[in-house]
Amino acid sequence: MPNPFDLANILILPFIASLVTIDTTSAPRNASVWLAWTTETIKKLPSKTSSSSKGITQDTRIAV
């Protein structure tokens, strides 16, 4: 018998996701990043000095 699908078991795994931020010219900027998802937050695993982190600091509108 197959195991039931449990979304919580999948979301606790680290994933590579496409993170889109907006640069200083209002153009979209795409970066592949490691993400860890909890029930309340998405944690981005690259460093605070990465281009995607800088993009989030400049403009908090993002797409994952």
PQR file of N, CA, C, O and H, with PARSE charges and radii, in Angstrom:
ATOM      1  N   MET A   1       0.855  -1.176   0.000 -0.4000 1.5000
ATOM      2  CA  MET A   1       0.000   0.000   0.000 -0.0000 2.0000
ATOM      3  C   MET A   1       0.903   1.243   0.000  0.5500 1.7000
ATOM      4  O   MET A   1       1.843   1.310   0.793 -0.5500 1.4000
ATOM      5  N   PRO A   2       0.640   2.219  -0.867 -0.5600 1.5000
ATOM      6  CA  PRO A   2       1.472   3.423  -0.907  0.2800 2.0000
ATOM      7  C   PRO A   2       1.317   4.265   0.355  0.5500 1.7000
ATOM      8  O   PRO A   2       0.268   4.274   1.000 -0.5500 1.4000
ATOM      9  N   ASN A   3       2.398   4.972   0.685 -0.4000 1.5000
ATOM     10  CA  ASN A   3       2.348   5.879   1.832 -0.0000 2.0000
ATOM     11  C   ASN A   3       1.519   7.101   1.472  0.5500 1.7000
ATOM     12  O   ASN A   3       1.564   7.562   0.331 -0.5500 1.4000
ATOM     13  H   ASN A   3       3.250   4.965   0.161  0.4000 1.0000
ATOM     14  N   PRO A   4       0.762   7.633   2.426 -0.5600 1.5000
ATOM     15  CA  PRO A   4      -0.003   8.857   2.139  0.2800 2.0000
ATOM     16  C   PRO A   4       0.943  10.038   1.927  0.5500 1.7000
ATOM     17  O   PRO A   4       2.004  10.123   2.546 -0.5500 1.4000
ATOM     18  N   PHE A   5       0.546  10.924   1.059 -0.4000 1.5000
ATOM     19  CA  PHE A   5       1.340  12.117   0.778 -0.0000 2.0000
ATOM     20  C   PHE A   5       1.268  13.054   1.968  0.5500 1.7000
ATOM     21  O   PHE A   5       0.179  13.401   2.424 -0.5500 1.4000
ATOM     22  H   PHE A   5      -0.316  10.855   0.556  0.4000 1.0000
ATOM     23  N   ASP A   6       2.423  13.466   2.475 -0.4000 1.5000
ATOM     24  CA  ASP A   6       2.484  14.382   3.613 -0.0000 2.0000
ATOM     25  C   ASP A   6       3.315  15.593   3.210  0.5500 1.7000
ATOM     26  O   ASP A   6       4.542  15.520   3.145 -0.5500 1.4000
ATOM     27  H   ASP A   6       3.308  13.184   2.105  0.4000 1.0000
ATOM     28  N   LEU A   7       2.643  16.700   2.941 -0.4000 1.5000
ATOM     29  CA  LEU A   7       3.318  17.920   2.507 -0.0000 2.0000
ATOM     30  C   LEU A   7       4.352  18.398   3.524  0.5500 1.7000
ATOM     31  O   LEU A   7       5.399  18.909   3.127 -0.5500 1.4000
ATOM     32  H   LEU A   7       1.646  16.760   2.994  0.4000 1.0000
ATOM     33  N   ALA A   8       4.095  18.252   4.794 -0.4000 1.5000
ATOM     34  CA  ALA A   8       5.029  18.699   5.830 -0.0000 2.0000
ATOM     35  C   ALA A   8       6.372  17.980   5.703  0.5500 1.7000
ATOM     36  O   ALA A   8       7.414  18.590   5.946 -0.5500 1.4000
ATOM     37  H   ALA A   8       3.245  17.838   5.117  0.4000 1.0000
ATOM     38  N   ASN A   9       6.372  16.701   5.329 -0.4000 1.5000
ATOM     39  CA  ASN A   9       7.620  15.957   5.152 -0.0000 2.0000
ATOM     40  C   ASN A   9       8.421  16.471   3.965  0.5500 1.7000
ATOM     41  O   ASN A   9       9.646  16.353   3.955 -0.5500 1.4000
ATOM     42  H   ASN A   9       5.526  16.206   5.132  0.4000 1.0000
ATOM     43  N   ILE A  10       7.767  17.027   2.982 -0.4000 1.5000
ATOM     44  CA  ILE A  10       8.468  17.565   1.812 -0.0000 2.0000
ATOM     45  C   ILE A  10       8.996  18.965   2.103  0.5500 1.7000
ATOM     46  O   ILE A  10      10.118  19.291   1.717 -0.5500 1.4000
ATOM     47  H   ILE A  10       6.772  17.123   2.990  0.4000 1.0000
ATOM     48  N   LEU A  11       8.212  19.788   2.769 -0.4000 1.5000
ATOM     49  CA  LEU A  11       8.602  21.179   2.993 -0.0000 2.0000
ATOM     50  C   LEU A  11       9.752  21.336   3.980  0.5500 1.7000
ATOM     51  O   LEU A  11      10.365  22.402   4.025 -0.5500 1.4000
ATOM     52  H   LEU A  11       7.300  19.523   3.083  0.4000 1.0000
ATOM     53  N   ILE A  12      10.064  20.318   4.768 -0.4000 1.5000
ATOM     54  CA  ILE A  12      11.193  20.435   5.692 -0.0000 2.0000
ATOM     55  C   ILE A  12      12.525  20.174   4.998  0.5500 1.7000
ATOM     56  O   ILE A  12      13.578  20.405   5.594 -0.5500 1.4000
ATOM     57  H   ILE A  12       9.566  19.452   4.731  0.4000 1.0000
ATOM     58  N   LEU A  13      12.505  19.698   3.757 -0.4000 1.5000
ATOM     59  CA  LEU A  13      13.727  19.439   3.002 -0.0000 2.0000
ATOM     60  C   LEU A  13      14.255  20.722   2.379  0.5500 1.7000
ATOM     61  O   LEU A  13      13.467  21.604   2.039 -0.5500 1.4000
ATOM     62  H   LEU A  13      11.650  19.511   3.274  0.4000 1.0000
ATOM     63  N   PRO A  14      15.580  20.851   2.221 -0.5600 1.5000
ATOM     64  CA  PRO A  14      16.112  22.028   1.514  0.2800 2.0000
ATOM     65  C   PRO A  14      15.848  21.909   0.019  0.5500 1.7000
ATOM     66  O   PRO A  14      15.962  20.824  -0.551 -0.5500 1.4000
ATOM     67  N   PHE A  15      15.504  23.000  -0.601 -0.4000 1.5000
ATOM     68  CA  PHE A  15      15.194  23.030  -2.023 -0.0000 2.0000
ATOM     69  C   PHE A  15      16.011  24.095  -2.730  0.5500 1.7000
ATOM     70  O   PHE A  15      16.406  25.090  -2.122 -0.5500 1.4000
ATOM     71  H   PHE A  15      15.412  23.881  -0.138  0.4000 1.0000
ATOM     72  N   ILE A  16      16.263  23.887  -4.011 -0.4000 1.5000
ATOM     73  CA  ILE A  16      16.799  24.945  -4.851 -0.0000 2.0000
ATOM     74  C   ILE A  16      15.594  25.614  -5.489  0.5500 1.7000
ATOM     75  O   ILE A  16      14.753  24.953  -6.098 -0.5500 1.4000
ATOM     76  H   ILE A  16      15.942  23.078  -4.505  0.4000 1.0000
ATOM     77  N   ALA A  17      15.518  26.916  -5.345 -0.4000 1.5000
ATOM     78  CA  ALA A  17      14.388  27.660  -5.878 -0.0000 2.0000
ATOM     79  C   ALA A  17      14.882  28.836  -6.704  0.5500 1.7000
ATOM     80  O   ALA A  17      16.033  29.257  -6.593 -0.5500 1.4000
ATOM     81  H   ALA A  17      16.202  27.453  -4.851  0.4000 1.0000
ATOM     82  N   SER A  18      14.008  29.346  -7.514 -0.4000 1.5000
ATOM     83  CA  SER A  18      14.296  30.552  -8.268 -0.0000 2.0000
ATOM     84  C   SER A  18      13.762  31.729  -7.465  0.5500 1.7000
ATOM     85  O   SER A  18      12.563  31.819  -7.200 -0.5500 1.4000
ATOM     86  H   SER A  18      13.073  29.004  -7.604  0.4000 1.0000
ATOM     87  N   LEU A  19      14.655  32.624  -7.084 -0.4000 1.5000
ATOM     88  CA  LEU A  19      14.286  33.803  -6.299 -0.0000 2.0000
ATOM     89  C   LEU A  19      14.410  35.021  -7.200  0.5500 1.7000
ATOM     90  O   LEU A  19      15.483  35.300  -7.737 -0.5500 1.4000
ATOM     91  H   LEU A  19      15.629  32.550  -7.299  0.4000 1.0000
ATOM     92  N   VAL A  20      13.315  35.738  -7.362 -0.4000 1.5000
ATOM     93  CA  VAL A  20      13.321  36.922  -8.217 -0.0000 2.0000
ATOM     94  C   VAL A  20      13.203  38.160  -7.339  0.5500 1.7000
ATOM     95  O   VAL A  20      12.278  38.292  -6.538 -0.5500 1.4000
ATOM     96  H   VAL A  20      12.444  35.511  -6.927  0.4000 1.0000
ATOM     97  N   THR A  21      14.163  39.062  -7.510 -0.4000 1.5000
ATOM     98  CA  THR A  21      14.157  40.342  -6.804 -0.0000 2.0000
ATOM     99  C   THR A  21      14.118  41.458  -7.844  0.5500 1.7000
ATOM    100  O   THR A  21      14.143  41.196  -9.047 -0.5500 1.4000
ATOM    101  H   THR A  21      14.915  38.955  -8.161  0.4000 1.0000
ATOM    102  N   ILE A  22      14.059  42.683  -7.380 -0.4000 1.5000
ATOM    103  CA  ILE A  22      14.021  43.840  -8.276 -0.0000 2.0000
ATOM    104  C   ILE A  22      15.291  44.643  -8.051  0.5500 1.7000
ATOM    105  O   ILE A  22      15.613  44.997  -6.916 -0.5500 1.4000
ATOM    106  H   ILE A  22      14.039  42.895  -6.403  0.4000 1.0000
ATOM    107  N   ASP A  23      16.019  44.935  -9.137 -0.4000 1.5000
ATOM    108  CA  ASP A  23      17.270  45.676  -8.976 -0.0000 2.0000
ATOM    109  C   ASP A  23      17.012  47.180  -8.902  0.5500 1.7000
ATOM    110  O   ASP A  23      15.862  47.620  -8.912 -0.5500 1.4000
ATOM    111  H   ASP A  23      15.757  44.648 -10.059  0.4000 1.0000
ATOM    112  N   THR A  24      18.069  47.952  -8.828 -0.4000 1.5000
ATOM    113  CA  THR A  24      17.940  49.399  -8.637 -0.0000 2.0000
ATOM    114  C   THR A  24      17.309  50.119  -9.825  0.5500 1.7000
ATOM    115  O   THR A  24      16.876  51.264  -9.695 -0.5500 1.4000
ATOM    116  H   THR A  24      19.003  47.595  -8.819  0.4000 1.0000
ATOM    117  N   THR A  25      17.253  49.456 -10.988 -0.4000 1.5000
ATOM    118  CA  THR A  25      16.597  50.057 -12.157 -0.0000 2.0000
ATOM    119  C   THR A  25      15.165  49.548 -12.321  0.5500 1.7000
ATOM    120  O   THR A  25      14.530  49.797 -13.345 -0.5500 1.4000
ATOM    121  H   THR A  25      17.605  48.526 -11.094  0.4000 1.0000
ATOM    122  N   SER A  26      14.660  48.836 -11.314 -0.4000 1.5000
ATOM    123  CA  SER A  26      13.322  48.236 -11.297 -0.0000 2.0000
ATOM    124  C   SER A  26      13.181  47.066 -12.263  0.5500 1.7000
ATOM    125  O   SER A  26      12.064  46.672 -12.599 -0.5500 1.4000
ATOM    126  H   SER A  26      15.177  48.634 -10.482  0.4000 1.0000
ATOM    127  N   ALA A  27      14.288  46.514 -12.706 -0.4000 1.5000
ATOM    128  CA  ALA A  27      14.257  45.329 -13.560 -0.0000 2.0000
ATOM    129  C   ALA A  27      14.300  44.077 -12.682  0.5500 1.7000
ATOM    130  O   ALA A  27      14.930  44.089 -11.624 -0.5500 1.4000
ATOM    131  H   ALA A  27      15.196  46.834 -12.433  0.4000 1.0000
ATOM    132  N   PRO A  28      13.636  42.996 -13.109 -0.5600 1.5000
ATOM    133  CA  PRO A  28      13.699  41.760 -12.322  0.2800 2.0000
ATOM    134  C   PRO A  28      15.079  41.130 -12.406  0.5500 1.7000
ATOM    135  O   PRO A  28      15.748  41.194 -13.438 -0.5500 1.4000
ATOM    136  N   ARG A  29      15.486  40.527 -11.316 -0.4000 1.5000
ATOM    137  CA  ARG A  29      16.766  39.813 -11.266 -0.0000 2.0000
ATOM    138  C   ARG A  29      16.496  38.435 -10.683  0.5500 1.7000
ATOM    139  O   ARG A  29      15.897  38.317  -9.614 -0.5500 1.4000
ATOM    140  H   ARG A  29      14.943  40.474 -10.478  0.4000 1.0000
ATOM    141  N   ASN A  30      16.934  37.396 -11.379 -0.4000 1.5000
ATOM    142  CA  ASN A  30      16.664  36.022 -10.997 -0.0000 2.0000
ATOM    143  C   ASN A  30      17.934  35.357 -10.456  0.5500 1.7000
ATOM    144  O   ASN A  30      19.016  35.537 -11.016 -0.5500 1.4000
ATOM    145  H   ASN A  30      17.421  37.492 -12.248  0.4000 1.0000
ATOM    146  N   ALA A  31      17.803  34.595  -9.374 -0.4000 1.5000
ATOM    147  CA  ALA A  31      18.930  33.853  -8.812 -0.0000 2.0000
ATOM    148  C   ALA A  31      18.431  32.510  -8.293  0.5500 1.7000
ATOM    149  O   ALA A  31      17.357  32.425  -7.698 -0.5500 1.4000
ATOM    150  H   ALA A  31      16.924  34.449  -8.919  0.4000 1.0000
ATOM    151  N   SER A  32      19.211  31.475  -8.520 -0.4000 1.5000
ATOM    152  CA  SER A  32      18.911  30.167  -7.926 -0.0000 2.0000
ATOM    153  C   SER A  32      19.502  30.150  -6.526  0.5500 1.7000
ATOM    154  O   SER A  32      20.674  30.475  -6.338 -0.5500 1.4000
ATOM    155  H   SER A  32      20.084  31.545  -9.003  0.4000 1.0000
ATOM    156  N   VAL A  33      18.691  29.772  -5.543 -0.4000 1.5000
ATOM    157  CA  VAL A  33      19.142  29.784  -4.149 -0.0000 2.0000
ATOM    158  C   VAL A  33      18.650  28.526  -3.436  0.5500 1.7000
ATOM    159  O   VAL A  33      17.641  27.934  -3.818 -0.5500 1.4000
ATOM    160  H   VAL A  33      17.739  29.509  -5.696  0.4000 1.0000
ATOM    161  N   TRP A  34      19.377  28.133  -2.397 -0.4000 1.5000
ATOM    162  CA  TRP A  34      18.917  27.068  -1.510 -0.0000 2.0000
ATOM    163  C   TRP A  34      17.903  27.672  -0.550  0.5500 1.7000
ATOM    164  O   TRP A  34      18.148  28.725   0.039 -0.5500 1.4000
ATOM    165  H   TRP A  34      20.197  28.615  -2.087  0.4000 1.0000
ATOM    166  N   LEU A  35      16.769  27.007  -0.397 -0.4000 1.5000
ATOM    167  CA  LEU A  35      15.743  27.475   0.530 -0.0000 2.0000
ATOM    168  C   LEU A  35      15.401  26.373   1.517  0.5500 1.7000
ATOM    169  O   LEU A  35      15.416  25.191   1.174 -0.5500 1.4000
ATOM    170  H   LEU A  35      16.570  26.152  -0.876  0.4000 1.0000
ATOM    171  N   ALA A  36      15.099  26.761   2.725 -0.4000 1.5000
ATOM    172  CA  ALA A  36      14.546  25.862   3.733 -0.0000 2.0000
ATOM    173  C   ALA A  36      13.207  26.456   4.157  0.5500 1.7000
ATOM    174  O   ALA A  36      13.135  27.623   4.544 -0.5500 1.4000
ATOM    175  H   ALA A  36      15.087  27.721   3.004  0.4000 1.0000
ATOM    176  N   TRP A  37      12.168  25.670   4.085 -0.4000 1.5000
ATOM    177  CA  TRP A  37      10.806  26.141   4.348 -0.0000 2.0000
ATOM    178  C   TRP A  37      10.354  25.609   5.692  0.5500 1.7000
ATOM    179  O   TRP A  37      10.453  24.408   5.944 -0.5500 1.4000
ATOM    180  H   TRP A  37      12.225  24.723   3.770  0.4000 1.0000
ATOM    181  N   THR A  38       9.857  26.482   6.564 -0.4000 1.5000
ATOM    182  CA  THR A  38       9.214  26.040   7.803 -0.0000 2.0000
ATOM    183  C   THR A  38       7.743  26.413   7.690  0.5500 1.7000
ATOM    184  O   THR A  38       7.324  26.974   6.678 -0.5500 1.4000
ATOM    185  H   THR A  38       9.776  27.457   6.359  0.4000 1.0000
ATOM    186  N   THR A  39       6.971  26.114   8.696 -0.4000 1.5000
ATOM    187  CA  THR A  39       5.547  26.419   8.633 -0.0000 2.0000
ATOM    188  C   THR A  39       5.272  27.914   8.622  0.5500 1.7000
ATOM    189  O   THR A  39       4.190  28.342   8.221 -0.5500 1.4000
ATOM    190  H   THR A  39       7.312  25.658   9.519  0.4000 1.0000
ATOM    191  N   GLU A  40       6.244  28.716   9.061 -0.4000 1.5000
ATOM    192  CA  GLU A  40       6.016  30.156   9.150 -0.0000 2.0000
ATOM    193  C   GLU A  40       6.943  30.989   8.280  0.5500 1.7000
ATOM    194  O   GLU A  40       6.620  32.139   7.982 -0.5500 1.4000
ATOM    195  H   GLU A  40       7.124  28.368   9.387  0.4000 1.0000
ATOM    196  N   THR A  41       8.081  30.452   7.865 -0.4000 1.5000
ATOM    197  CA  THR A  41       9.057  31.264   7.151 -0.0000 2.0000
ATOM    198  C   THR A  41       9.724  30.482   6.023  0.5500 1.7000
ATOM    199  O   THR A  41       9.700  29.252   5.981 -0.5500 1.4000
ATOM    200  H   THR A  41       8.343  29.518   8.107  0.4000 1.0000
ATOM    201  N   ILE A  42      10.316  31.246   5.115 -0.4000 1.5000
ATOM    202  CA  ILE A  42      11.213  30.688   4.114 -0.0000 2.0000
ATOM    203  C   ILE A  42      12.592  31.223   4.459  0.5500 1.7000
ATOM    204  O   ILE A  42      12.779  32.435   4.573 -0.5500 1.4000
ATOM    205  H   ILE A  42      10.336  32.245   5.149  0.4000 1.0000
ATOM    206  N   LYS A  43      13.558  30.330   4.627 -0.4000 1.5000
ATOM    207  CA  LYS A  43      14.925  30.748   4.943 -0.0000 2.0000
ATOM    208  C   LYS A  43      15.788  30.579   3.706  0.5500 1.7000
ATOM    209  O   LYS A  43      15.834  29.505   3.106 -0.5500 1.4000
ATOM    210  H   LYS A  43      13.407  29.346   4.535  0.4000 1.0000
ATOM    211  N   LYS A  44      16.464  31.640   3.337 -0.4000 1.5000
ATOM    212  CA  LYS A  44      17.358  31.637   2.185 -0.0000 2.0000
ATOM    213  C   LYS A  44      18.752  31.334   2.700  0.5500 1.7000
ATOM    214  O   LYS A  44      19.232  31.987   3.626 -0.5500 1.4000
ATOM    215  H   LYS A  44      16.427  32.512   3.825  0.4000 1.0000
ATOM    216  N   LEU A  45      19.402  30.347   2.104 -0.4000 1.5000
ATOM    217  CA  LEU A  45      20.655  29.878   2.668 -0.0000 2.0000
ATOM    218  C   LEU A  45      21.930  30.557   2.163  0.5500 1.7000
ATOM    219  O   LEU A  45      22.949  30.419   2.839 -0.5500 1.4000
ATOM    220  H   LEU A  45      19.012  29.817   1.352  0.4000 1.0000
ATOM    221  N   PRO A  46      21.967  31.272   1.047 -0.5600 1.5000
ATOM    222  CA  PRO A  46      23.219  31.958   0.687  0.2800 2.0000
ATOM    223  C   PRO A  46      23.570  33.062   1.679  0.5500 1.7000
ATOM    224  O   PRO A  46      22.759  33.435   2.527 -0.5500 1.4000
ATOM    225  N   SER A  47      24.775  33.569   1.562 -0.4000 1.5000
ATOM    226  CA  SER A  47      25.267  34.564   2.510 -0.0000 2.0000
ATOM    227  C   SER A  47      24.517  35.888   2.426  0.5500 1.7000
ATOM    228  O   SER A  47      23.811  36.157   1.455 -0.5500 1.4000
ATOM    229  H   SER A  47      25.434  33.266   0.873  0.4000 1.0000
ATOM    230  N   LYS A  48      24.681  36.697   3.446 -0.4000 1.5000
ATOM    231  CA  LYS A  48      24.037  38.007   3.480 -0.0000 2.0000
ATOM    232  C   LYS A  48      24.623  38.970   2.450  0.5500 1.7000
ATOM    233  O   LYS A  48      24.008  39.987   2.130 -0.5500 1.4000
ATOM    234  H   LYS A  48      25.255  36.478   4.235  0.4000 1.0000
ATOM    235  N   THR A  49      25.812  38.651   1.930 -0.4000 1.5000
ATOM    236  CA  THR A  49      26.443  39.531   0.947 -0.0000 2.0000
ATOM    237  C   THR A  49      26.186  39.097  -0.499  0.5500 1.7000
ATOM    238  O   THR A  49      26.724  39.704  -1.424 -0.5500 1.4000
ATOM    239  H   THR A  49      26.311  37.825   2.190  0.4000 1.0000
ATOM    240  N   SER A  50      25.378  38.062  -0.706 -0.4000 1.5000
ATOM    241  CA  SER A  50      25.093  37.612  -2.066 -0.0000 2.0000
ATOM    242  C   SER A  50      24.225  38.632  -2.791  0.5500 1.7000
ATOM    243  O   SER A  50      23.582  39.470  -2.158 -0.5500 1.4000
ATOM    244  H   SER A  50      24.941  37.569   0.046  0.4000 1.0000
ATOM    245  N   SER A  51      24.208  38.561  -4.113 -0.4000 1.5000
ATOM    246  CA  SER A  51      23.414  39.515  -4.891 -0.0000 2.0000
ATOM    247  C   SER A  51      21.922  39.387  -4.587  0.5500 1.7000
ATOM    248  O   SER A  51      21.207  40.389  -4.591 -0.5500 1.4000
ATOM    249  H   SER A  51      24.730  37.881  -4.627  0.4000 1.0000
ATOM    250  N   SER A  52      21.448  38.180  -4.325 -0.4000 1.5000
ATOM    251  CA  SER A  52      20.021  38.037  -4.003 -0.0000 2.0000
ATOM    252  C   SER A  52      19.699  38.665  -2.652  0.5500 1.7000
ATOM    253  O   SER A  52      18.626  39.245  -2.485 -0.5500 1.4000
ATOM    254  H   SER A  52      22.029  37.367  -4.322  0.4000 1.0000
ATOM    255  N   SER A  53      20.610  38.561  -1.686 -0.4000 1.5000
ATOM    256  CA  SER A  53      20.393  39.206  -0.383 -0.0000 2.0000
ATOM    257  C   SER A  53      20.391  40.723  -0.521  0.5500 1.7000
ATOM    258  O   SER A  53      19.577  41.408   0.098 -0.5500 1.4000
ATOM    259  H   SER A  53      21.482  38.090  -1.822  0.4000 1.0000
ATOM    260  N   LYS A  54      21.294  41.239  -1.325 -0.4000 1.5000
ATOM    261  CA  LYS A  54      21.331  42.683  -1.557 -0.0000 2.0000
ATOM    262  C   LYS A  54      20.046  43.152  -2.231  0.5500 1.7000
ATOM    263  O   LYS A  54      19.529  44.222  -1.911 -0.5500 1.4000
ATOM    264  H   LYS A  54      21.956  40.682  -1.828  0.4000 1.0000
ATOM    265  N   GLY A  55      19.531  42.353  -3.164 -0.4000 1.5000
ATOM    266  CA  GLY A  55      18.286  42.712  -3.840 -0.0000 2.0000
ATOM    267  C   GLY A  55      17.111  42.785  -2.881  0.5500 1.7000
ATOM    268  O   GLY A  55      16.267  43.674  -2.995 -0.5500 1.4000
ATOM    269  H   GLY A  55      19.951  41.484  -3.424  0.4000 1.0000
ATOM    270  N   ILE A  56      17.051  41.847  -1.929 -0.4000 1.5000
ATOM    271  CA  ILE A  56      15.963  41.857  -0.937 -0.0000 2.0000
ATOM    272  C   ILE A  56      16.094  43.070  -0.031  0.5500 1.7000
ATOM    273  O   ILE A  56      15.087  43.655   0.370 -0.5500 1.4000
ATOM    274  H   ILE A  56      17.736  41.125  -1.836  0.4000 1.0000
ATOM    275  N   THR A  57      17.312  43.451   0.293 -0.4000 1.5000
ATOM    276  CA  THR A  57      17.535  44.621   1.134 -0.0000 2.0000
ATOM    277  C   THR A  57      17.099  45.901   0.427  0.5500 1.7000
ATOM    278  O   THR A  57      16.542  46.796   1.062 -0.5500 1.4000
ATOM    279  H   THR A  57      18.130  42.976  -0.033  0.4000 1.0000
ATOM    280  N   GLN A  58      17.348  45.997  -0.897 -0.4000 1.5000
ATOM    281  CA  GLN A  58      16.983  47.195  -1.653 -0.0000 2.0000
ATOM    282  C   GLN A  58      15.484  47.305  -1.879  0.5500 1.7000
ATOM    283  O   GLN A  58      14.927  48.402  -1.856 -0.5500 1.4000
ATOM    284  H   GLN A  58      17.801  45.270  -1.413  0.4000 1.0000
ATOM    285  N   ASP A  59      14.826  46.159  -2.098 -0.4000 1.5000
ATOM    286  CA  ASP A  59      13.387  46.162  -2.367 -0.0000 2.0000
ATOM    287  C   ASP A  59      12.834  44.835  -1.879  0.5500 1.7000
ATOM    288  O   ASP A  59      13.240  43.786  -2.379 -0.5500 1.4000
ATOM    289  H   ASP A  59      15.279  45.267  -2.116  0.4000 1.0000
ATOM    290  N   THR A  60      11.925  44.849  -0.925 -0.4000 1.5000
ATOM    291  CA  THR A  60      11.454  43.623  -0.299 -0.0000 2.0000
ATOM    292  C   THR A  60      10.436  42.854  -1.129  0.5500 1.7000
ATOM    293  O   THR A  60       9.994  41.786  -0.706 -0.5500 1.4000
ATOM    294  H   THR A  60      11.595  45.701  -0.519  0.4000 1.0000
ATOM    295  N   ARG A  61      10.056  43.353  -2.281 -0.4000 1.5000
ATOM    296  CA  ARG A  61       9.145  42.596  -3.146 -0.0000 2.0000
ATOM    297  C   ARG A  61       9.938  41.482  -3.829  0.5500 1.7000
ATOM    298  O   ARG A  61      10.887  41.740  -4.569 -0.5500 1.4000
ATOM    299  H   ARG A  61      10.415  44.220  -2.625  0.4000 1.0000
ATOM    300  N   ILE A  62       9.527  40.232  -3.565 -0.4000 1.5000
ATOM    301  CA  ILE A  62      10.207  39.093  -4.162 -0.0000 2.0000
ATOM    302  C   ILE A  62       9.187  38.084  -4.690  0.5500 1.7000
ATOM    303  O   ILE A  62       8.004  38.133  -4.352 -0.5500 1.4000
ATOM    304  H   ILE A  62       8.756  40.023  -2.964  0.4000 1.0000
ATOM    305  N   ALA A  63       9.675  37.175  -5.521 -0.4000 1.5000
ATOM    306  CA  ALA A  63       8.882  36.035  -5.970 -0.0000 2.0000
ATOM    307  C   ALA A  63       9.760  34.799  -5.809  0.5500 1.7000
ATOM    308  O   ALA A  63      10.956  34.839  -6.096 -0.5500 1.4000
ATOM    309  H   ALA A  63      10.636  37.136  -5.796  0.4000 1.0000
ATOM    310  N   VAL A  64       9.163  33.703  -5.350 -0.4000 1.5000
ATOM    311  CA  VAL A  64       9.905  32.458  -5.171 -0.0000 2.0000
ATOM    312  C   VAL A  64       9.286  31.407  -6.065  0.5500 1.7000
ATOM    313  O   VAL A  64       9.745  30.266  -6.086 -0.5500 1.4000
ATOM    314  H   VAL A  64       8.191  33.671  -5.117  0.4000 1.0000
TER
END
